[in-house]
Amino acid sequence: MEKKESQGIKPKKGLPRLMELAMTQKAPMVGGMILSALATIASFLPYLAIYLIIQEIVGAYPDFDALDVPKVMGFGGLALGGVLLNVLLYTASVALSHIAAYGTLYQCKINYVSHITKLPLGYHLKMGSGRLRKIMDDNIESLEGFIAHDLPNMISAFVAPVVMLVLVFAVDWRFGLAAFVGIIFSFLIYGVTSGGDKTKKLMEDYQTSLEDMSNASVEYIRGIAVVKAFRQTAFSFKQLYDSIKNYTKTVIPYSLSQELMTAALSAALNGIYLFLIPVGIWIGSSTNDYPAFAASFIFYLIFVPVIASVLMKMIYASVNAMQVGNAVERFDQILAEPEIPETNTSQKPSAYDVVYDHVTFSYAEGDTASAPQTESSQAPKEKSTSTGAPQSVSSAETQKKCTATEAMQSISSAEPKKKILATEALQSVSFTAPQGKITAIVGPSGGGKSTIASLLPRFYDVEQGAIRIGGTDIRDMSIGDLMDTVSFVFQDNFLFKQSILENIRMGRPGATEEEVVAAAKAARCHEFITELPQGYQTVFGKNQVKLSGGQIQRIAIARTIVKNAPVLVLDEATSFSDPENEHFIQQALLELVKGKTVIMIAHRLSTVRNADQILVVDHGRIVQSGVHDELVSKEGRYQDLWSNYTKALTWKFSAGREA
C-alpha cells in the first residue's frame, strides 16, 4: 500500500479493496464465484417450471381430464432438478470460497504481524494493544465471513436480479414492467432513508468507538489486581467508563439508521403487489385470451415474494460489504504506517564500541505514553480531579476512586487519549561506551536514561545526531544484523505461553538443547527449572505453572546468554527482585557481561559502583561522568543521588514516625 501511495496510485477502498484481497487466492475464488452464479441461475428453474405447470392447468380448465399429466410431471422434474442442481453448485461454491477465505486470512495476518513488528515502539504505545488486537482478531477475521459467505452471496445477489428481470419480462412484459416500476420505487425509498455520507460517518464512528472500548477493556483487565484492591468497578475507571458511554452513543444511532433503511426497503418491496393488481385488473378487463392472462397473473402473484427476497439479499450483501470494507480500511491504515527505515545493503561493524554522537530525540506530539515504561515520568501525567464516576458518587468516594484509577493508569501499557506537546527527551547527548567495558547510566526518574537505551536497538530513531557501533551508523545496519549485535534485558520481562526451553531458545532459535541448559546454568535458573513438572518442557502459564518475577528475570537472562550478542543493554535488571533472587541475578549477570560492551540503566546505585564509567543524566543531558569514587567525592548531581540512596537504605518506621 505504501508503494502505491509513493507512486501516486490511490489505494483502493471499499468493495474494490475487498475484491483485491479476495483475489490473492485467485483460482479457488474465481471458481467459487462462477459456481455461485450458476447456482443462482439454477435456482430460478423451479419458478419457470411452476409457470409452465400453471399454464397447463389453466389451459385445461375446466376439463382436467384433458390435462397432459406426463408433461406436468416433466415440469415437476425440472423443478426438482433445479433445486438439486442449485444445492450442489452452491455447496461446491462455498467449499472453494472457504479455501480462498482461509488462505487470504492467513496471508493478511502474516502481513499484519510482520508489519507491526517493524513499526517504532512509540506507535505501539500510542495505539494500545487493545486496538491492535481488535484489528487482528476482529477486523481481519471479518474477511473470512465476507469471502467465504458474503462474496458468493453477493455474486448470487447481483446475478439473481438479471435472471429475475429476464424472467418477469419474458412471461408478460406488461406485468414485468409493473414489477420493474415497483422495484425502482422501492430503491428510491431506500435511497431517501439510507442517509448517504451520514450513514458512512455513523459506521466509522461506531468502528472507532468499538476499538476504543476494546483498548480500554484490555487496560482494565490488565489492572484487575488494582481494581480488586481498591474495590473498583468498570464505571469508576474513567477511560473504560467514557469509552462505554461513547460506544453507546454511537451504536444506537448507527443501529437505528440500519433498521430504518431495512424496514423501508422491505415494506416497499413487499408492496409491489400494489403495482401488479391495478395492471392485472386493467389487462383482465380487456383480454381476449383469459387462460393465458390468468396463468401470467397467478405466476406474478406467486413470484412477487421472490423479487423481495432476491433484492433484500442483494442489499444485505452490499451492507455487509460496506461494513467489512470499513473494517479492512482500519487494517490498511496500520499497513500504511511507515516502518522503521531499513537499508538495502547492511554494513556490519568491525568492532563493538558504542558511540552516541550529539543525539537529540523528542517523543511525538500526542504520544503521552511514548516513553518506555521505565521512563514513566517522561510524559506528563494527567492531573485529573475526576475519574468519570457517576455524579451520584460522593466526593470522598470519588477521591478514593481517583487514587485507584491513577494507580491503574500507572501500571497499564495502554495509552491515555489526552494530547500533549512534543516531549524533548534527549538534548545533544554524546558519549562513548568502550568495547568490553561497563557503562552505567544513572539519574532521576524521567531524566532520559531508558530513552538512551531504547534508541540503541532502534525502538525509536534519533532526530539529530547518530549512534554508531564500531564506527557503523546503526541506520546503515539491517534490523536483523542490529538485533544480532545488541541484546536487551528489560526491567519487566515477558515469557510466552510455550515451553521454558523454547522461551530461552528464543534468543537464538538454532540453539541446541545442551546450549540452552548451559545458558540456564549460567543464569542460575537450571535448578528451579528442573523442579518444574516437565522440567524444560514445562509450558509457562499452563496448568497453573507460575514463576516469580526474579525467576522470570533469570530465564530472560538465560535467553540473552544463548543469544550471545556482543553489545548488551541492561535496563534495571534487578529492580523487581527480592534479596535472594537479586543475589542469583547478580551472579547471572556476571556471566552475561563477560567480554561484552555493556550499557547499564540503573536506579539502585549500589549496582554501578564497579562500573568502568558512570554517566549522570538529568533533563535529557549528561551532566556528569566518571567512576563512583570520583563522582561521590565531589559536589554534583551524583553526590545528591548517592546521599538520597544511602538515606533510603537506612530509613525505617519507628513508633508512628520516621527514624
N, C-alpha and C positions, 0 to 999 in steps of 0.2 A: 504493500500500500504506500509506503514511503517513497519507493522508486517511482510509482505512478505520479505522485504529487511533485516530485523533483523534476519529472519530465513534462510537467504541465498537463497531465492527463487527470481529469477529475475522477476521484474514486467513485465507484458505483455504490448506490444505496437502494434500500427497499428491495422490491422483487428482483431487479437485475442482479443485485449483490447476492441474494439468496440463490438465484439460479447459477451464478458463478461458483458459489461454494458447492452446490449440489453436483455440478459438473466436474468436480475434482475426481469423482468416480463415474466417468462418462459412460462406459459400456453398460453397467447394470442400471444406471439412472435412465438412459435413453430407452433401454429395453423395457423398463418398468413403465415409462410414460406411454410408449406405443401400446403396450398391453392394456393399460388403463383406458386409453382412447377406444380400443377395440371392444373392451368390456362394456363401455358406455353405449356404443352402437348396438351391441348385442342386447343390452337391457331394454331397448325400445321394440325389439321383435315381438314380445308378448302383447304390447299395445296395438301394434299393427295387426296381429292375429285376432285380437279382440274386435277390432273394427270390421275385419273380414267376416268373423262369426256373426256379429250384429247384422251385417249386411245380408248374410244368408238367411238369418231367422226372420228379419223384417220382410225380405223378398218373398218368403214362403207363407207369411201370414195372410189369411187365417188358416190356410190348408197346410198344416205341419207335416202331413203325410208326404207332401212334395219336397220336404227338406232333404237336401243331399247330405245325409249323415256322414258318409266316408269323407266327404270334403270338409265338413265341420270338424271331424276328428283329426284330419290332416292339419287344419289350422291350430287345433289344440296341441298337436305335436310340435308345431312351430313355436307356440308359446312356451312349452316345456323346454324345448331345445334352446330357446333364447335365454331362459333362466339358468339352465345348467352351464351354457357357454359363458354367460356373464360371471357366474361364480368361479369357474375355472380360470378365466382370464384375469379376473380381479385378484384371485389368490396368488397367481404367478406374478402379477404386477407388484403386489405388496411384498412378496418374498424378495424380488430384485431390488425394490426401493429400500428395504431394510438393510440389505447388503451395502448399498450405496450410502445409507444413513450412518451406519456404524463406521464405515471407512472414512467418511467425511468428519465425523465426530472425533475419531482418533487423531486425524491429521490436525484438526483445529486445536485440540487440547495440547498436542505436542508443540505446535507453533506458539501457542499462548504461553505455555510454561517456559519454553526456550527463550521467548522474547522477554518475559518479566524478569528472568534471571540476569538479563543484560541491561536492565534499567538501573539508574542510580538508586542507592538505598533511600535517598530522600523522597523519591517518588512513592516507594512502598509505604513509608511512614505517613506521607501526605494522604494517600488514597485510603489506607487502612486495610487490614487483612479481611475484614468482613465484606467490603465491597469487592475486592479482588476474588474472594471465594465465591461470592454470589454470581459474578460473571462466569467463573469457571464451572460452577455446579448448575446454575440455572440458565443463564443466557446462552452459553454454548450448548448445554443439554437440550434446550428448546429446538435446536436444529434437528435433533433425532425425530421428534414428533412431526416437524414440518416436512422433512424429506421422506420419512417412512410412511406417513399417513396423509398429511395435508397436500403435498405436491401431487400424488396420484389423484386425490380427490379434486384438486384444482384443475388438473387436466380434464378429468371427467366433467367437472362443473362447467368448463368452457367448451367442451365438445358437445355436451348434452343440449345446450340451447340451440346450437346449429342444427343438430339432428331433429330436435323438437320442432323448430320453426319449419324445417323441410316437411315434416310430417303433418303439421297443422295446416300448412298451405296446400299440400298435396291432396288431402282429403276433401277440403272445400275451402277455396280461397276466401270466401266471404266470412265464414266462421274464423278462418285463420287470421284475417285482417282485424276482426273484432278482438280476438285474443291478443294480437300484437299491440293494438291500441291500449288494452288493459295493462300489458307489460310495460309499455312506455310510461303510462300514467303512474304505475307503481314505483318506477325508478325516479320519476320526478318527485314523488313524495319522499322517497329515500334521500334524494339529494337535498331537499329542503330541511330534513331533520338530521342530516349527517354532521353538520357543523363545520365541515372542511378543515381548515387550518386550526380552528379552535379545538376540534376533537384530537388532532395530532398533538397539539400542545398539552391537552389533558393526559394523553397517553405518555408523553415524555415526562411530565411532572409525576405521574404515577410510577414510572420506572425509577426515577431519581429518588423519590420518597421511599420506595421499596429497598433500594440499595442502601440508603442512609439508615433505615431501620435495621437492616441486616448487619451493617457495620456496628451500630450501637449495641445490638444484641450480643454480638461476639465480644465486645468490650465488657459488657455487663457480666457475661458468663465467666470471662477470664478473671474478673474481680469478685467472684462469688464468695471467696473467703471473707473479704471485707464486707460484702453485703450482709452475710450472716453475723459477723462480729458486731456490726453497727445496727442490726435489725432493720435493714433497709428493704424497700420494695422496689419494683421496677419503676413505679411512678414517682419515687423520690430521687431517682438518678436523672439529672437534668437532660443529658444528651439522649438517653433512651426515651424518657418521657416526652421530650419535644419531637423526637422522630416518630413516635407512635401517633401523637396528635397531628403531625404533618401528613403522615400516611392516611389517617382517617379523613383528613380534609381533602386529600387529592383523590382517594379511591372512590369516594361516594359520588362526586360529580362525574368521574370517568365511567363508573358502572352505570349511572343513570343515563348518560349520553348513549351508551351502547344499547340499553334497554329501549330507549325512545326510538332509535333507528330501527331496531329489530322488530319492535311491536308495530311501527308504522308500515314497514315493508311487508310484514306477514299479513296484516289486515288488508292491505291493498291487493296483494297477490291472490289472497283467498276470496277477494271480491270481484275477480274477473267475471264471475257469473253475471254481475250487473251489466257487463258489456255484451255477453253472449245471449242472454234471454231476450232483450229487445230485438236483436238481429234475428234470432230464431223465430220470434212472432212475426216479424216482417217477411222473412223468407217463406215461412209456413203458410201465410195468408195468400201468397201469390204463386205457390209452386204447382207445377203440373206433374211432378214425379214425387209423390208423397213418400213412398217407401225409401227412396234414396235420401230425401230430406230427413226422415225420421232416423235413419241409420247414422247419418252425419251428426245430427243434433244430439242423439244419445251418446255417441262417441265423445263429442266435445265436453258434454257434461261430466262424463267419467274422467276425461283427461285433464280437466282444469286443476284438480289437486296435484297432479303430476307436474304441471307447469310451476305451481307454487313451490313444490318440493325441490325441483331442479334448480330454480333460481335462488332459493334460500341457501341451497348447498353452495352455490357459486359465491354468494355474499359471505357466508361463514368462512369459506376458503380465503377470500380476499381479506377479511378482517384478521384471520389468523396469520396470514402472510404479513400484514402490516405490523401486528404485534411482535412476531418473530423478527421482522426486519428492524424494528426499533431495538430489540434486544441485541441483535447482531451489530447494530450501529455502536452500542456501548463496547462490544468486543473489539470492533475495528478502531475505536478511539484509543484503546490500550495499545493495539498493534501500531498505531500511528505515532505513539510516543517515541521520541528519539532515544536510541540505545547509546550507551557509553561508546564514544568513537573508538574504533579499533583499527590499527594499522594493518595493511595487507602484507607487509614484509617485516616480520618481527625481528628485532635486534635483541640478542641475548647478552647480558652483562658478562664481562670478563672477571670482575671482582664483585665483592658484596658489601662494600661500604655504602651507607645511605646518606644522601645529601639533600637537605631542604634549602632551596635557593630562593630567598625573598618570596616565600609563599604567602599569598593572600587569598582568603576564602570567605564567602558570605552564604548563609542559608537563604534560599529563595523566598521571596515575598509570599506570605500565606502559609508557609510550611512551619506552623507552630510547633510541630514535633519533628522537625527535620534533623535536629541534632541527635547523635547516638544516645541511647538510653542512659549510658553512664554519664552523659553530659546534660542531665535533665534540666538543670537550671539555665542552660544556654538560651533556651527560648523562654521569653517572659511568660509567667503563669497568669492565668486569668484570675483576677481578683473579683470574684462574684459574691454578692450577698444573697443571691437567690439560687436555689437548686432546681427550680422548676416544679417544686412540690405543689400540690393543690393548695389554694388560698386558705382553705379551712384549717390548715395545719397551724398550730400556734407558733409564735416567734421563737420560743425556746426550742420547740421540736424542729423547726426549720434550721436553727443554728446547728443543732446536733446533726441533722441530715447533711448540712453543707460540709461539716467536717468529714463525714464519711464519704461524701461524694468526691471531695478533693483527694482523699486517700485513694479512692478507686482510680481517679484520673492519674495519680502519680505512679500507679503500678501497671497501668494499661499501656499497650503499644499502639492502640488506635488513636487517630489524630483528632484534636479539637477542631471545630469548624471556624473559630474566630480568626480573622486575618490580622497579621501584624506586618510591620515594616521589615525589610530585609535585615537580618542579623549578621553583622560583620564578626565572624568568629576568630579569624586569624589576620594579623596585620604584619606583612613583610617578615615572616618567620624564617630565620636562616640558622642552620646548624649542621654538623656532620656527625653521624653515628659510625665510628670506625669499625672496620670489619673485625669480627671475632670479639668485640667488646660489648659491655652492657651500658646502654644509655638510658637513664631513668628520667622520666618527665613527671614533675610534681607541681602542685599549685592548688589554689582554692577551687571549689566546685564552680563550674561554669567558666573556667578560665581559658579552656581550649585544648585541654590535654587529649581527650578522646577524639576530638576533631583532627588533631595532628595524626593520630593513629589511623583514623578512618580514611585519610587521604592516601596512605601508602598502598593499600590494596585496591585503590580506585573505587571505594564505595561512593565517593564523590570525586569530581575533577577540580583541580585548582583553578582559580580565576586568573591569578597572575603568578609569575614565577614558575618554578619547576621542581620536581622531585626526581632524583637520579639514583640508580643503583649501579654501582661500579661504573659511573660515568654515562650510563644509558638512561635517557629520559623514560620514565615508566609508560608514557603515552606512545613511545616507539616500540613497546613490547606488546605482543598479543596478550589478551586476557589469560589465555591458557598458560603461556610462559610466565606471566606475572604471578599467577596463582601457584605455579610450581616453585617459584622463587621465594614467596612470602607465605608464612604460616601465621595464624591469628588465634590466640586463646582468649576468648571473650570472658567478661565478668560473669555473665549469665549464659551458661551453655545449654544446648538443646540436644536431646537424644531422640532418634526416630524410633517408631514402633516396629523395630526389627531386632534381630539378634545382637547381643553385645559384640560378637565377633564382627558382624557387618558394620556396626556403629563405629568400631575402631578402624576397620579396614577402609572406611570412607576416606580416610586421609590419603590412602593410596590403594585404589581398587585392585591392583595387581599383587598386593602383598600376600605372602603365603601365611598359613595359619601359624607356623612357627615364628614368623616375624611379628605377627600380631601378639602372640603370647610373650615374646621377648619385650615388646614395647609396653605391654601391660605390667610386666615385672618391673621395668624401669620406671613406670609411672606409679608404682606402689598400689596397683589395683588388682593384681593377679590373685591375691589371697581371697578377697571378698567375692570375686567373680566365680572362683571355683566352688564357693559355698552356695551359689545360686542353684535353683532346682535342676537346670540343664547346663550349668556351667556357662561356657562361652556361647552356647546355642540358645540360652535363655532369651526370650523376646521381651524387651523392655516395655513395661506398661500392660503386658498380658498376664492374666490370672493373678492380678494384684501384685505383680512384681514391681516394687518401688525401690528407689535408691535415694540416699541423702544427697544434699547439694554438694558436699565435699566429695562423695564417691562419683557423682556425675562429672565433677571438675577433673578428677583424676582420669576418668575414661576419656575426657576431651583432651587431656594432656597426652595420653597414650595415642590417640588419633593423630596428634601433631608430631609425636615421636616417629610414628610409622611414616608420615609424610616426609620428614627429614629435610625440610626446606632450609636453605642457608640463612634466610632472614626471618626473624621471629618477632612478632608483636604480642606483648602480654598486656592485656587491659585489665589491671587489678585482678589477677588470677586467684587471689586468696581472700577476697573481700567477704565472701559469704560462708566462711569456714569456721568451725569450732576449733579449739586449740589442738585436739588430736588430729583432725583432718588437716589442719594447716601445717602441722609437722610433716605429715605424709606428702602433702602437696609441695612443700618446700624441697623435700628430698627428690620428688619427681622433677621439679623444675631444675634442680642442679644437674640432673641427667639431660634434660631437654636443651639447656642453653649451651652445652659444651661445644665450643668451636663455632658458634653462630653469632651473627650480628643481631643484637637484641635491643629492641626499644620497649621499655617497660613503663606503663602508666601506673602510677602508684598513689594511693590515698594513705595507706599505712606507711609512714616514713621509715619505720624500722626495717622494711623490706629493701630499702635502697641504700642503706649505709655503706655497703660494699660495692656499689656500682662504680664503674670506671669513670662515669661522667653523669652529673645531675644537672638537668635544665629546669629552671623555675619559670613557669608560665603564669601570667596574670593578665586578664583582659585582652587575650589574643596576642600577647607579645612575650618574648623571652626576656625576663628582667634580671636573671642571674644564671651563672653556670659555674660548675666546679665540682669538687668532691665533697663528701659530707663534712669532714673535719674542717675544711677550708670555709665552707659556707656557714656552718653553725657558729664559727668563731667571730664572724663579723656581722655588723648590723645589716638588716635587709629582710626581704620577704621570706627567705628560707628560715632564718632565725626565728621569725614570728611563728611560722608554721610548726617548727620543731618545738617551740615553747608551748604552743597550744596543744600539740600532740602529746607531749610528756605530761602536761597537766591532766589531760583527758584520761591517761592511763592510770593516774593515781586518784581520780575522782571517785567518790562513793557517797551513798546515803548514810546519814547518821542522825538518829533521833529527830526525824522530820525536817532536817535541814542539810544543806551541802556541807561536806567536810573536805 
